[in-house]
Structures are given as structure tokens and as C-alpha cells.
Amino acid sequence: MKSGASRLQKNLKSAQQSRLEGFFRPVERTPEEQAALKRKNEERVEEKKKKQRAAAKEKKEAKAKPRGGAA
């Protein structure tokens, strides 16, 4: 605790801003967390692909319809 406060005091005197990584170390994710994140990302990608396919189908159907009225 004291060492963190002394580092902050020292950095207040210097003109250059330091990075947060210098004060906080990243915590490694567990394999379960990594798998959950991967699954969520895959679900998002699949959902995006479905939307793109639906949009392409709608565009194709719109192009197939004749424009204007035949009078």
C-alpha cells in the first residue's frame, strides 16, 4: 500500500504521464472465462452473418420485382 502511494507521489512530480499497467497488473482469465468469451463472440459473428444473409435475400427479392406499373 505504501509503495503504491510513494510511486504516485513520485509520478506527481514528473511531467510525463505513466501508464496504468505500471500500477495494476492484469489478472489472467480462467479457461472457463476464456471459453465463455469465445462462445459469446462466435454467437455474435453467427448473428451478424444471419442478418447479412437476410438483408441480401431481401435485396435480391426487391430486385426481382418489376418496377412501376405497366399501363
N, C-alpha and C positions, 0 to 999 in steps of 0.2 A: 504494500500500500504506500509506504513512504517512498519507495524507489519510483513508483509511478508519479507521485506528486513532485518529486525532485526533478524528474525528466520534464514534466510540464513546466515547472518554474524555469528550467534551463532553456526550454524552447520559447518561452515568452520573451526572453532577452534577444534571441536570434531573429533575424529578419526573414529567414526562409521558413516557409510553412512545411512541416513534416507530414508524412502520410499516416493515415490511421493504422495501416498494417504495422507500423513501428510500435504502436501501443497495444494492439489487440492481435492475438494470433488466431488464425482461422481454426475452427473446430471441424475435424474430419466427420463426414457423414457416415452413418452406418450403412452396411449393404442393403438393409431393408429400406432406408430412406432413399438411397440411390435407385433402387428398383421402382419405388413408388414414383419418383420424379420421372424416370424413363417412361413408365407406363402412362403417366399423365401427358407427357409430351407426345407420345405415339397416338394417344386418343385425340389430341388437338390436331395433329397432322392429318389423321384419318377424317376428322370432321371437316377440315378445310378442303380436302380432296372431294368429299361428298358434295359440298357446296359448289365447288368449281364444276363438277360433272353436271349438277342440276342446272347451273347457270348456262353451261354450254348446250345442254339439251333444250332449254327454253329458247335460246338464241337460234338454234337450228330450226325449231318448230316455228318461230316467228318468221324466219326467212322463207319457210316453205309455204306460208300463207300468201295468197295473192293480195296485192295492194290495190286500194281504191275499188270502186265499183265498175263493173262492166255495163255500160249503158248503151 
